Amino acid sequence: MVEALGVDDPPVAPVIGQCWIVGTAPVGAWLGRAKAIAGWTAGGWRFQGPRGGMTALRAVDGALLRYDGAAWRVPPVVTPPSGGAMIDLEARNLLQSLIEILRGAGLARS
């Protein structure tokens, strides 16, 4: 679980076990660690470089962040259809089911 995505400045008072995804222009103790996951331990900072397909759960909203090989991505917000001139309940129910599957897989969020 990570506290935040795209942070360039290391936090002043991290708690052991907290992690952040480093931004693209890191400074201080994170210099040279762009896009890595930085975790605070009893021995100081430890880093895990990103790899394609790597995922991390964001603490604030439970979003499943995914590294696509170039950048960390936040799943898009997907909302069910509403309104329209012609309402097809069968199609709408199917779309709602697909949206729930995407959310369950971490590929979309509410």
FENQUI-V234673 format. One line per field, one symbol per residue. phi: phi as a letter, one per 30 degrees, with the letter a starting at -180 (. if undefined). A space follows every 10 residues. Layout:
# FENQUI-V234673
phi->???
This chain:
# FENQUI-V234673
phi->.cdaciccce ddbdcejdbb cddcbdbidc eiceidcccc bdcjdbbbdd bejdbbcddd bidddbccjb adcceddbcd dbijdbccdd dddddddddd dddddicabd
